[in-house]
Amino acid sequence: MTPRYTLAIVFLLIFIRYIDGSGFCCNLGTQTTHLLDPNITVQLMKDNGFEKVKLFESDGTYLEALAGSKLQVMVGVPNYLLSTMATKPEAADEYVAKNVTHWRSKDVDIRYVAVGNEPLLKSYGGNFTNYTFPALQNIQGALEKAGLGKTVKATIPFNADIFFSPTGSPSGAIFRPDIQDLMVSIVKYMSEHGCPITVNIYPFIALYYDPNFPIDYGFFDGGVAPLVDGKYTYTNALDANFDTLVVALEKNGYGSLPIIIGEIGWPSDGNANANASLAQRFYQGLVKRVRADVGTPRRSPPDIYMFSLIDEDAKSIAPGPFEPHWGIFNIDGSMKFTLDLGDGKNLTGAKGVKYLEKQWCVVSPDANVNDEKFREAITEACSHADCTALTPGSSCDGLDLKGNASYAFNMYFQTNDQKSGTCEKFQPYSTITKTDPSAGKCKYPIMFQTEYRGSEQGHVQHGQGSGSGSGSESESGTNSSTGKINSGVLGAVMLAMIMVFGYLN
């Protein structure tokens, strides 16, 4: 081969790597009382350099907005559909026809179908174990029958608890013994059909469940003693967790199987270690890493889907009050912190968002805070709105009793679109004010105008995993369309209020 043709091939490979490189990728959830206009959301992604987006279902509203956007898309089959997809191949065919073929014909660049989300999570007790592999086979088979097998691939997003290392180092990795044979069957099929495996990695969750977890190990800027594993050195949890999976695959003969990081992020509220400052530190390090095309000690750079693009205020917070706050942006698409995206570009908020009137529902000056019904009013407000900012260590922690009540009343008022009677509901303890009660880090939001509501089906509810931390799936029925917050929110908020108030009767 002449040098001329060799050079041409090199340039071609560089071009292919560029158009199909990792780039910025994000998750986009819908477990929210108010959904930002999908067209505004798609523009938000494009304005900030996102090239790929992962959905938890096949949301037609978002898919319509993604048409012609040039963003690569991963759609999802929820866990509650796995049994149907596994036992009825015709259902998988229909799913692909409606949710992949149809939308690709409308210029939606669907590249992957996520079959379930963390279906083999240990805490599920095997509920999806018998369905996961056959569902994968039927979805991939349906893609191939539809003539899409080479351009669209099925994958399974796994929790990091499918593997672990008895030695504490990546080199000691094995698959979980109870699913060892199943995992080998799955990765063998994936390898044969060109499908990637997907893993969710959550350093914050590891920190949340283990006070001895070195916090700096969750970030990318050093400050912690490295983990030395033979010739490999690990300075952060992402690398160590990812390479633990790599070794588990290698030991079973599939060391070259492509891996996607399906979720990774850092929440900005709801815990002492969940704040805008640490979230900014995490994402700035991650952005720098992606921009520099940095891989792990054992692998080249994978696609890394940040979790998540926008907050979801209707999520159950049974795992912790931080659950609604995984977004890089607030629920209205506004910025929580700044990020240097490289090439002279900075993070930018959503454009074209319209808000309700600038008014807030707060505690009346003459409210009797010693009245038993006053506390009942707070409980009622927080059972239908996101009050997680009031929990210990959060952005509004430290307010007095009236401040807590004002925040709760306003969240209820805004969640219900400032409708007539929604502030009056708490009289004689409440009143409407035109003066913004926000102070310091504690912001009293104004709801944005939208005709869209979130999905009633949940998606990710992060629970305790293994290694560096990971997420778990919730199929709980949050009724976002009515603004009813999952009962997990009420339980956690009441616990926090007991800590703040001393009692709630």
MARMI-982064 format. One record per residue (C-alpha): residue number from 0; y, z, x. Coordinates in steps of 0.5 Angstrom, whole numbers, plus 2048, in hexadecimal, padded with zeros to 3 digits. Layout:
<recs>
+------+-----+-----+-----+
! pase !   y !   z !   x !
+------+-----+-----+-----+
!  NUM !   Y !   Z !   X !
...
+------+-----+-----+-----+
</recs>
This chain:
<recs>
+------+-----+-----+-----+
! pase !   y !   z !   x !
+------+-----+-----+-----+
!    0 ! 800 ! 800 ! 800 !
!    1 ! 807 ! 7FE ! 803 !
!    2 ! 80C ! 803 ! 804 !
!    3 ! 810 ! 800 ! 7FF !
!    4 ! 80B ! 801 ! 7F9 !
!    5 ! 80A ! 808 ! 7FC !
!    6 ! 811 ! 80A ! 7FB !
!    7 ! 811 ! 807 ! 7F4 !
!    8 ! 80B ! 80B ! 7F2 !
!    9 ! 80F ! 811 ! 7F5 !
!   10 ! 815 ! 810 ! 7F1 !
!   11 ! 811 ! 80E ! 7EA !
!   12 ! 80D ! 815 ! 7EB !
!   13 ! 814 ! 819 ! 7EC !
!   14 ! 817 ! 815 ! 7E6 !
!   15 ! 810 ! 817 ! 7E2 !
!   16 ! 811 ! 81F ! 7E5 !
!   17 ! 818 ! 81F ! 7E2 !
!   18 ! 817 ! 81C ! 7DB !
!   19 ! 811 ! 821 ! 7DA !
!   20 ! 813 ! 827 ! 7DF !
!   21 ! 814 ! 82E ! 7DC !
!   22 ! 81B ! 82E ! 7DB !
!   23 ! 81E ! 833 ! 7D6 !
!   24 ! 819 ! 835 ! 7D0 !
!   25 ! 81A ! 83A ! 7CB !
!   26 ! 816 ! 83D ! 7C4 !
!   27 ! 81A ! 83C ! 7BE !
!   28 ! 818 ! 841 ! 7B8 !
!   29 ! 819 ! 841 ! 7B1 !
!   30 ! 818 ! 849 ! 7AF !
!   31 ! 81F ! 84A ! 7AD !
!   32 ! 823 ! 84B ! 7A7 !
!   33 ! 828 ! 846 ! 7A9 !
!   34 ! 826 ! 83F ! 7AC !
!   35 ! 82B ! 83C ! 7B0 !
!   36 ! 82C ! 835 ! 7AE !
!   37 ! 827 ! 831 ! 7B1 !
!   38 ! 82C ! 82B ! 7B4 !
!   39 ! 830 ! 831 ! 7B7 !
!   40 ! 82A ! 834 ! 7BA !
!   41 ! 827 ! 82D ! 7BD !
!   42 ! 82E ! 82C ! 7C0 !
!   43 ! 82F ! 833 ! 7C3 !
!   44 ! 828 ! 831 ! 7C7 !
!   45 ! 82B ! 82B ! 7C9 !
!   46 ! 832 ! 82E ! 7CB !
!   47 ! 82E ! 833 ! 7D0 !
!   48 ! 829 ! 82E ! 7D3 !
!   49 ! 823 ! 82F ! 7CF !
!   50 ! 81E ! 82A ! 7CF !
!   51 ! 818 ! 82D ! 7CC !
!   52 ! 817 ! 831 ! 7C6 !
!   53 ! 811 ! 835 ! 7C3 !
!   54 ! 811 ! 836 ! 7BB !
!   55 ! 80C ! 83C ! 7B8 !
!   56 ! 80A ! 837 ! 7B2 !
!   57 ! 80C ! 830 ! 7B0 !
!   58 ! 812 ! 832 ! 7AD !
!   59 ! 815 ! 82B ! 7AA !
!   60 ! 81C ! 82D ! 7AA !
!   61 ! 81C ! 82E ! 7B1 !
!   62 ! 818 ! 828 ! 7B3 !
!   63 ! 81D ! 824 ! 7AE !
!   64 ! 822 ! 826 ! 7B3 !
!   65 ! 81E ! 825 ! 7B9 !
!   66 ! 81D ! 81D ! 7B7 !
!   67 ! 821 ! 819 ! 7BD !
!   68 ! 823 ! 81F ! 7C1 !
!   69 ! 81E ! 81D ! 7C7 !
!   70 ! 81C ! 825 ! 7C7 !
!   71 ! 815 ! 825 ! 7C8 !
!   72 ! 811 ! 829 ! 7C3 !
!   73 ! 80B ! 82E ! 7C2 !
!   74 ! 809 ! 82F ! 7BB !
!   75 ! 805 ! 835 ! 7B9 !
!   76 ! 7FF ! 837 ! 7B4 !
!   77 ! 800 ! 83E ! 7B2 !
!   78 ! 7FA ! 843 ! 7B3 !
!   79 ! 7F9 ! 843 ! 7AB !
!   80 ! 7F7 ! 83C ! 7AB !
!   81 ! 7F2 ! 83C ! 7B1 !
!   82 ! 7EC ! 83D ! 7AC !
!   83 ! 7EE ! 837 ! 7A8 !
!   84 ! 7EF ! 833 ! 7AE !
!   85 ! 7E8 ! 835 ! 7B1 !
!   86 ! 7E4 ! 834 ! 7AB !
!   87 ! 7E7 ! 82E ! 7A8 !
!   88 ! 7E8 ! 828 ! 7AD !
!   89 ! 7EB ! 825 ! 7A7 !
!   90 ! 7F1 ! 82A ! 7A7 !
!   91 ! 7F2 ! 829 ! 7AE !
!   92 ! 7F3 ! 822 ! 7AD !
!   93 ! 7F7 ! 823 ! 7A8 !
!   94 ! 7FB ! 828 ! 7AC !
!   95 ! 7FC ! 823 ! 7B1 !
!   96 ! 7FE ! 81D ! 7AC !
!   97 ! 803 ! 821 ! 7A9 !
!   98 ! 806 ! 825 ! 7AF !
!   99 ! 805 ! 821 ! 7B5 !
!  100 ! 804 ! 819 ! 7B3 !
!  101 ! 809 ! 81A ! 7AD !
!  102 ! 80F ! 81D ! 7B2 !
!  103 ! 80D ! 819 ! 7B8 !
!  104 ! 80F ! 813 ! 7B4 !
!  105 ! 815 ! 815 ! 7B2 !
!  106 ! 817 ! 816 ! 7BA !
!  107 ! 815 ! 81D ! 7BB !
!  108 ! 812 ! 81E ! 7C2 !
!  109 ! 80C ! 822 ! 7C0 !
!  110 ! 808 ! 823 ! 7C6 !
!  111 ! 804 ! 82A ! 7C5 !
!  112 ! 801 ! 82D ! 7BF !
!  113 ! 800 ! 835 ! 7C0 !
!  114 ! 7F9 ! 837 ! 7BD !
!  115 ! 7FB ! 83E ! 7BB !
!  116 ! 7FF ! 843 ! 7BF !
!  117 ! 7FB ! 848 ! 7C3 !
!  118 ! 7F5 ! 848 ! 7BE !
!  119 ! 7F0 ! 84B ! 7C3 !
!  120 ! 7F5 ! 851 ! 7C4 !
!  121 ! 7F0 ! 857 ! 7C5 !
!  122 ! 7F4 ! 85B ! 7BF !
!  123 ! 7F2 ! 856 ! 7BA !
!  124 ! 7EB ! 859 ! 7BA !
!  125 ! 7E8 ! 852 ! 7BB !
!  126 ! 7EB ! 84F ! 7B4 !
!  127 ! 7EC ! 848 ! 7B7 !
!  128 ! 7E7 ! 848 ! 7BC !
!  129 ! 7E2 ! 844 ! 7B8 !
!  130 ! 7E8 ! 83F ! 7B6 !
!  131 ! 7EC ! 83E ! 7BC !
!  132 ! 7E7 ! 839 ! 7C0 !
!  133 ! 7E5 ! 835 ! 7BA !
!  134 ! 7EC ! 834 ! 7B8 !
!  135 ! 7EF ! 832 ! 7BF !
!  136 ! 7E9 ! 82C ! 7BF !
!  137 ! 7EB ! 82A ! 7B8 !
!  138 ! 7F2 ! 82A ! 7B9 !
!  139 ! 7F1 ! 826 ! 7C0 !
!  140 ! 7EC ! 822 ! 7BC !
!  141 ! 7F1 ! 820 ! 7B7 !
!  142 ! 7F6 ! 81E ! 7BC !
!  143 ! 7F1 ! 819 ! 7BF !
!  144 ! 7EF ! 816 ! 7B9 !
!  145 ! 7F6 ! 815 ! 7B7 !
!  146 ! 7F7 ! 811 ! 7BD !
!  147 ! 7FB ! 817 ! 7C0 !
!  148 ! 7F6 ! 81A ! 7C5 !
!  149 ! 7FA ! 818 ! 7CB !
!  150 ! 801 ! 819 ! 7CA !
!  151 ! 800 ! 820 ! 7C5 !
!  152 ! 7FC ! 825 ! 7C8 !
!  153 ! 7F9 ! 82C ! 7C4 !
!  154 ! 7FA ! 832 ! 7C8 !
!  155 ! 7F9 ! 83A ! 7C6 !
!  156 ! 7FE ! 83F ! 7C8 !
!  157 ! 7FA ! 845 ! 7CB !
!  158 ! 7FD ! 84C ! 7CC !
!  159 ! 7FC ! 84E ! 7D3 !
!  160 ! 7F6 ! 853 ! 7D1 !
!  161 ! 7F1 ! 84E ! 7D1 !
!  162 ! 7F1 ! 84F ! 7D9 !
!  163 ! 7F2 ! 855 ! 7DD !
!  164 ! 7F1 ! 857 ! 7E4 !
!  165 ! 7EC ! 85D ! 7E6 !
!  166 ! 7EF ! 85D ! 7ED !
!  167 ! 7F7 ! 85D ! 7EA !
!  168 ! 7F8 ! 856 ! 7EE !
!  169 ! 7F7 ! 84F ! 7EC !
!  170 ! 7F1 ! 84E ! 7F0 !
!  171 ! 7ED ! 852 ! 7EC !
!  172 ! 7EE ! 84F ! 7E6 !
!  173 ! 7E9 ! 84E ! 7E1 !
!  174 ! 7E9 ! 84C ! 7D9 !
!  175 ! 7E8 ! 852 ! 7D4 !
!  176 ! 7E1 ! 853 ! 7D4 !
!  177 ! 7E0 ! 853 ! 7CC !
!  178 ! 7E3 ! 84C ! 7CC !
!  179 ! 7E1 ! 849 ! 7D3 !
!  180 ! 7DC ! 844 ! 7D0 !
!  181 ! 7E1 ! 842 ! 7CB !
!  182 ! 7E6 ! 841 ! 7D0 !
!  183 ! 7E2 ! 83D ! 7D4 !
!  184 ! 7E0 ! 838 ! 7CE !
!  185 ! 7E7 ! 838 ! 7CD !
!  186 ! 7EA ! 836 ! 7D4 !
!  187 ! 7E4 ! 831 ! 7D5 !
!  188 ! 7E6 ! 82D ! 7CE !
!  189 ! 7ED ! 82E ! 7D0 !
!  190 ! 7EC ! 82B ! 7D7 !
!  191 ! 7E8 ! 825 ! 7D4 !
!  192 ! 7ED ! 823 ! 7CF !
!  193 ! 7F3 ! 824 ! 7D4 !
!  194 ! 7F6 ! 82A ! 7D0 !
!  195 ! 7FA ! 830 ! 7D3 !
!  196 ! 7F9 ! 837 ! 7D2 !
!  197 ! 7FF ! 83B ! 7D0 !
!  198 ! 800 ! 842 ! 7D2 !
!  199 ! 806 ! 847 ! 7D0 !
!  200 ! 808 ! 84C ! 7D5 !
!  201 ! 80D ! 852 ! 7D3 !
!  202 ! 80F ! 856 ! 7D9 !
!  203 ! 814 ! 85A ! 7D4 !
!  204 ! 80E ! 85C ! 7D0 !
!  205 ! 80A ! 85F ! 7D6 !
!  206 ! 810 ! 863 ! 7D8 !
!  207 ! 811 ! 865 ! 7D1 !
!  208 ! 80A ! 868 ! 7D1 !
!  209 ! 809 ! 86A ! 7D8 !
!  210 ! 80F ! 86F ! 7DA !
!  211 ! 80C ! 86E ! 7E1 !
!  212 ! 80D ! 866 ! 7E1 !
!  213 ! 812 ! 865 ! 7E7 !
!  214 ! 818 ! 862 ! 7E3 !
!  215 ! 81A ! 85D ! 7E8 !
!  216 ! 813 ! 85A ! 7E8 !
!  217 ! 815 ! 857 ! 7E1 !
!  218 ! 81B ! 853 ! 7E4 !
!  219 ! 81B ! 84E ! 7EA !
!  220 ! 820 ! 850 ! 7EF !
!  221 ! 81C ! 855 ! 7F3 !
!  222 ! 81D ! 85C ! 7F4 !
!  223 ! 816 ! 85F ! 7F3 !
!  224 ! 811 ! 85F ! 7F8 !
!  225 ! 80C ! 859 ! 7F8 !
!  226 ! 805 ! 858 ! 7F6 !
!  227 ! 801 ! 855 ! 7FC !
!  228 ! 7FB ! 852 ! 7FA !
!  229 ! 7F8 ! 84F ! 800 !
!  230 ! 7FC ! 849 ! 802 !
!  231 ! 800 ! 849 ! 7FB !
!  232 ! 806 ! 84E ! 7FA !
!  233 ! 809 ! 84F ! 7F3 !
!  234 ! 810 ! 852 ! 7F2 !
!  235 ! 810 ! 851 ! 7EA !
!  236 ! 80C ! 852 ! 7E4 !
!  237 ! 80C ! 84B ! 7E2 !
!  238 ! 809 ! 849 ! 7E8 !
!  239 ! 803 ! 84E ! 7E9 !
!  240 ! 801 ! 84D ! 7E1 !
!  241 ! 801 ! 846 ! 7E2 !
!  242 ! 7FD ! 846 ! 7E8 !
!  243 ! 7F8 ! 84B ! 7E5 !
!  244 ! 7F7 ! 845 ! 7E0 !
!  245 ! 7F6 ! 840 ! 7E5 !
!  246 ! 7F1 ! 844 ! 7E9 !
!  247 ! 7ED ! 845 ! 7E2 !
!  248 ! 7ED ! 83E ! 7E1 !
!  249 ! 7EB ! 83C ! 7E8 !
!  250 ! 7E5 ! 841 ! 7E8 !
!  251 ! 7E2 ! 83E ! 7E2 !
!  252 ! 7E3 ! 837 ! 7E5 !
!  253 ! 7EA ! 835 ! 7E2 !
!  254 ! 7EF ! 836 ! 7E7 !
!  255 ! 7F3 ! 830 ! 7E6 !
!  256 ! 7F4 ! 831 ! 7DE !
!  257 ! 7FB ! 830 ! 7DC !
!  258 ! 7FF ! 836 ! 7DA !
!  259 ! 805 ! 837 ! 7D6 !
!  260 ! 809 ! 83E ! 7D5 !
!  261 ! 809 ! 83E ! 7CE !
!  262 ! 80E ! 844 ! 7CD !
!  263 ! 812 ! 848 ! 7D2 !
!  264 ! 818 ! 84C ! 7D1 !
!  265 ! 81C ! 852 ! 7D1 !
!  266 ! 81F ! 856 ! 7CB !
!  267 ! 827 ! 857 ! 7CB !
!  268 ! 827 ! 85E ! 7C6 !
!  269 ! 822 ! 863 ! 7C3 !
!  270 ! 820 ! 867 ! 7C9 !
!  271 ! 824 ! 86A ! 7CF !
!  272 ! 821 ! 864 ! 7D3 !
!  273 ! 822 ! 85F ! 7CE !
!  274 ! 82A ! 85D ! 7CF !
!  275 ! 82E ! 857 ! 7D0 !
!  276 ! 82F ! 859 ! 7D8 !
!  277 ! 827 ! 859 ! 7D9 !
!  278 ! 826 ! 853 ! 7D5 !
!  279 ! 82B ! 84F ! 7D9 !
!  280 ! 828 ! 851 ! 7DF !
!  281 ! 821 ! 84F ! 7DD !
!  282 ! 824 ! 848 ! 7DA !
!  283 ! 828 ! 847 ! 7E0 !
!  284 ! 823 ! 848 ! 7E5 !
!  285 ! 81E ! 844 ! 7E0 !
!  286 ! 823 ! 83E ! 7E0 !
!  287 ! 824 ! 83E ! 7E7 !
!  288 ! 81D ! 83D ! 7E8 !
!  289 ! 81C ! 838 ! 7E3 !
!  290 ! 822 ! 834 ! 7E6 !
!  291 ! 81F ! 835 ! 7ED !
!  292 ! 818 ! 832 ! 7EB !
!  293 ! 814 ! 839 ! 7ED !
!  294 ! 80D ! 839 ! 7EC !
!  295 ! 809 ! 83F ! 7ED !
!  296 ! 805 ! 841 ! 7F4 !
!  297 ! 7FF ! 83D ! 7F1 !
!  298 ! 802 ! 838 ! 7ED !
!  299 ! 807 ! 833 ! 7EC !
!  300 ! 80D ! 834 ! 7E7 !
!  301 ! 80A ! 835 ! 7E0 !
!  302 ! 80E ! 834 ! 7D9 !
!  303 ! 811 ! 83A ! 7D7 !
!  304 ! 813 ! 83B ! 7D0 !
!  305 ! 819 ! 841 ! 7D0 !
!  306 ! 818 ! 846 ! 7CA !
!  307 ! 81C ! 845 ! 7C6 !
!  308 ! 822 ! 840 ! 7C5 !
!  309 ! 825 ! 844 ! 7BF !
!  310 ! 824 ! 84B ! 7BC !
!  311 ! 81F ! 84D ! 7B6 !
!  312 ! 822 ! 852 ! 7B2 !
!  313 ! 81C ! 852 ! 7AD !
!  314 ! 817 ! 854 ! 7B2 !
!  315 ! 812 ! 85A ! 7B1 !
!  316 ! 814 ! 85F ! 7B7 !
!  317 ! 80E ! 863 ! 7B6 !
!  318 ! 80D ! 862 ! 7BE !
!  319 ! 814 ! 864 ! 7BF !
!  320 ! 81B ! 863 ! 7BD !
!  321 ! 81C ! 85E ! 7C2 !
!  322 ! 818 ! 858 ! 7BE !
!  323 ! 81E ! 855 ! 7BA !
!  324 ! 822 ! 854 ! 7C1 !
!  325 ! 81E ! 850 ! 7C5 !
!  326 ! 823 ! 84A ! 7C4 !
!  327 ! 827 ! 847 ! 7CA !
!  328 ! 82C ! 846 ! 7C4 !
!  329 ! 82E ! 84B ! 7BE !
!  330 ! 82C ! 849 ! 7B7 !
!  331 ! 832 ! 845 ! 7B6 !
!  332 ! 831 ! 841 ! 7BD !
!  333 ! 837 ! 845 ! 7C0 !
!  334 ! 836 ! 847 ! 7C8 !
!  335 ! 834 ! 84E ! 7CA !
!  336 ! 835 ! 84D ! 7D1 !
!  337 ! 837 ! 847 ! 7D6 !
!  338 ! 832 ! 843 ! 7DA !
!  339 ! 833 ! 83E ! 7E0 !
!  340 ! 82F ! 838 ! 7DE !
!  341 ! 830 ! 834 ! 7E4 !
!  342 ! 834 ! 82E ! 7E6 !
!  343 ! 83B ! 831 ! 7E4 !
!  344 ! 838 ! 833 ! 7DD !
!  345 ! 838 ! 83A ! 7D9 !
!  346 ! 834 ! 83C ! 7D3 !
!  347 ! 838 ! 83A ! 7CD !
!  348 ! 838 ! 83D ! 7C5 !
!  349 ! 836 ! 839 ! 7BF !
!  350 ! 83C ! 834 ! 7BC !
!  351 ! 83E ! 833 ! 7B5 !
!  352 ! 83B ! 83A ! 7B2 !
!  353 ! 83F ! 83C ! 7AC !
!  354 ! 840 ! 844 ! 7AB !
!  355 ! 841 ! 848 ! 7A4 !
!  356 ! 847 ! 84C ! 7A3 !
!  357 ! 849 ! 850 ! 7A9 !
!  358 ! 848 ! 857 ! 7A5 !
!  359 ! 843 ! 85D ! 7A6 !
!  360 ! 840 ! 862 ! 7A2 !
!  361 ! 841 ! 869 ! 7A5 !
!  362 ! 840 ! 870 ! 7A3 !
!  363 ! 846 ! 872 ! 79E !
!  364 ! 84B ! 877 ! 7A2 !
!  365 ! 849 ! 87C ! 79C !
!  366 ! 842 ! 87C ! 79C !
!  367 ! 83E ! 882 ! 79C !
!  368 ! 839 ! 881 ! 7A2 !
!  369 ! 836 ! 888 ! 7A0 !
!  370 ! 833 ! 885 ! 79A !
!  371 ! 82C ! 884 ! 799 !
!  372 ! 82D ! 87D ! 796 !
!  373 ! 831 ! 87B ! 79C !
!  374 ! 82B ! 87B ! 7A0 !
!  375 ! 827 ! 877 ! 79B !
!  376 ! 82D ! 872 ! 79B !
!  377 ! 82C ! 871 ! 7A2 !
!  378 ! 824 ! 870 ! 7A2 !
!  379 ! 825 ! 86B ! 79C !
!  380 ! 82A ! 867 ! 7A0 !
!  381 ! 825 ! 867 ! 7A6 !
!  382 ! 81F ! 865 ! 7A2 !
!  383 ! 822 ! 85E ! 7A0 !
!  384 ! 826 ! 85D ! 7A7 !
!  385 ! 825 ! 85D ! 7AE !
!  386 ! 828 ! 864 ! 7B1 !
!  387 ! 824 ! 864 ! 7B8 !
!  388 ! 82B ! 864 ! 7BB !
!  389 ! 82B ! 86B ! 7B9 !
!  390 ! 825 ! 86E ! 7BC !
!  391 ! 825 ! 872 ! 7C3 !
!  392 ! 827 ! 86E ! 7C9 !
!  393 ! 82A ! 868 ! 7C5 !
!  394 ! 831 ! 865 ! 7C4 !
!  395 ! 833 ! 86A ! 7BF !
!  396 ! 830 ! 870 ! 7C1 !
!  397 ! 834 ! 876 ! 7C1 !
!  398 ! 838 ! 875 ! 7BB !
!  399 ! 839 ! 87B ! 7B7 !
!  400 ! 836 ! 87B ! 7B0 !
!  401 ! 83C ! 877 ! 7AC !
!  402 ! 83B ! 872 ! 7B2 !
!  403 ! 834 ! 871 ! 7B0 !
!  404 ! 835 ! 871 ! 7A9 !
!  405 ! 83B ! 86C ! 7AA !
!  406 ! 836 ! 867 ! 7AE !
!  407 ! 831 ! 868 ! 7A9 !
!  408 ! 835 ! 866 ! 7A3 !
!  409 ! 838 ! 860 ! 7A7 !
!  410 ! 831 ! 85D ! 7A9 !
!  411 ! 82F ! 85E ! 7A2 !
!  412 ! 836 ! 85B ! 79F !
!  413 ! 835 ! 855 ! 7A4 !
!  414 ! 82E ! 853 ! 7A3 !
!  415 ! 82F ! 853 ! 79C !
!  416 ! 835 ! 84E ! 79D !
!  417 ! 83A ! 853 ! 79B !
!  418 ! 838 ! 852 ! 794 !
!  419 ! 83C ! 855 ! 78F !
!  420 ! 839 ! 85C ! 78E !
!  421 ! 835 ! 85D ! 794 !
!  422 ! 83B ! 861 ! 797 !
!  423 ! 83C ! 865 ! 791 !
!  424 ! 834 ! 866 ! 791 !
!  425 ! 836 ! 86C ! 795 !
!  426 ! 83C ! 86F ! 792 !
!  427 ! 83F ! 874 ! 792 !
!  428 ! 83D ! 874 ! 799 !
!  429 ! 83F ! 86D ! 79B !
!  430 ! 845 ! 869 ! 79B !
!  431 ! 847 ! 862 ! 79D !
!  432 ! 84C ! 861 ! 7A3 !
!  433 ! 850 ! 85B ! 7A6 !
!  434 ! 850 ! 85F ! 7AD !
!  435 ! 84B ! 85E ! 7B2 !
!  436 ! 847 ! 864 ! 7B3 !
!  437 ! 844 ! 861 ! 7B9 !
!  438 ! 845 ! 866 ! 7C0 !
!  439 ! 842 ! 864 ! 7C7 !
!  440 ! 83B ! 862 ! 7C7 !
!  441 ! 83A ! 863 ! 7C0 !
!  442 ! 83C ! 85D ! 7BC !
!  443 ! 83C ! 85D ! 7B4 !
!  444 ! 83A ! 856 ! 7B2 !
!  445 ! 83D ! 851 ! 7AD !
!  446 ! 838 ! 84C ! 7AA !
!  447 ! 838 ! 845 ! 7AB !
!  448 ! 838 ! 840 ! 7A5 !
!  449 ! 831 ! 83C ! 7A4 !
!  450 ! 82D ! 839 ! 79F !
!  451 ! 827 ! 83A ! 7A3 !
!  452 ! 822 ! 840 ! 7A3 !
!  453 ! 81C ! 842 ! 7A8 !
!  454 ! 815 ! 842 ! 7A7 !
!  455 ! 811 ! 847 ! 7A3 !
!  456 ! 80B ! 847 ! 7A8 !
!  457 ! 80C ! 84A ! 7AF !
!  458 ! 80B ! 848 ! 7B6 !
!  459 ! 80B ! 84C ! 7BC !
!  460 ! 80B ! 854 ! 7BC !
!  461 ! 80B ! 856 ! 7C3 !
!  462 ! 805 ! 85B ! 7C4 !
!  463 ! 802 ! 85E ! 7CA !
!  464 ! 7FE ! 859 ! 7CE !
!  465 ! 7FC ! 85A ! 7D5 !
!  466 ! 7FE ! 858 ! 7DC !
!  467 ! 806 ! 857 ! 7DC !
!  468 ! 806 ! 858 ! 7D5 !
!  469 ! 805 ! 853 ! 7CF !
!  470 ! 806 ! 851 ! 7C8 !
!  471 ! 802 ! 852 ! 7C1 !
!  472 ! 802 ! 84E ! 7BB !
!  473 ! 804 ! 851 ! 7B4 !
!  474 ! 802 ! 84E ! 7AE !
!  475 ! 806 ! 853 ! 7AA !
!  476 ! 80A ! 850 ! 7A4 !
!  477 ! 811 ! 851 ! 7A5 !
!  478 ! 815 ! 84F ! 79F !
!  479 ! 81B ! 84C ! 7A3 !
!  480 ! 81D ! 848 ! 79D !
!  481 ! 81F ! 84E ! 799 !
!  482 ! 822 ! 851 ! 79F !
!  483 ! 81C ! 857 ! 79E !
!  484 ! 81B ! 859 ! 7A5 !
!  485 ! 814 ! 85B ! 7A7 !
!  486 ! 812 ! 862 ! 7A6 !
!  487 ! 811 ! 863 ! 7AD !
!  488 ! 818 ! 863 ! 7AE !
!  489 ! 819 ! 868 ! 7A9 !
!  490 ! 814 ! 86D ! 7AC !
!  491 ! 817 ! 86C ! 7B3 !
!  492 ! 81E ! 86D ! 7B1 !
!  493 ! 81C ! 873 ! 7AD !
!  494 ! 819 ! 876 ! 7B3 !
!  495 ! 81F ! 875 ! 7B7 !
!  496 ! 824 ! 878 ! 7B2 !
!  497 ! 820 ! 87E ! 7B2 !
!  498 ! 821 ! 87E ! 7B9 !
!  499 ! 828 ! 87D ! 7B8 !
!  500 ! 82A ! 881 ! 7B2 !
!  501 ! 825 ! 886 ! 7B3 !
!  502 ! 822 ! 885 ! 7AC !
!  503 ! 822 ! 880 ! 7A6 !
!  504 ! 820 ! 882 ! 79F !
+------+-----+-----+-----+
</recs>
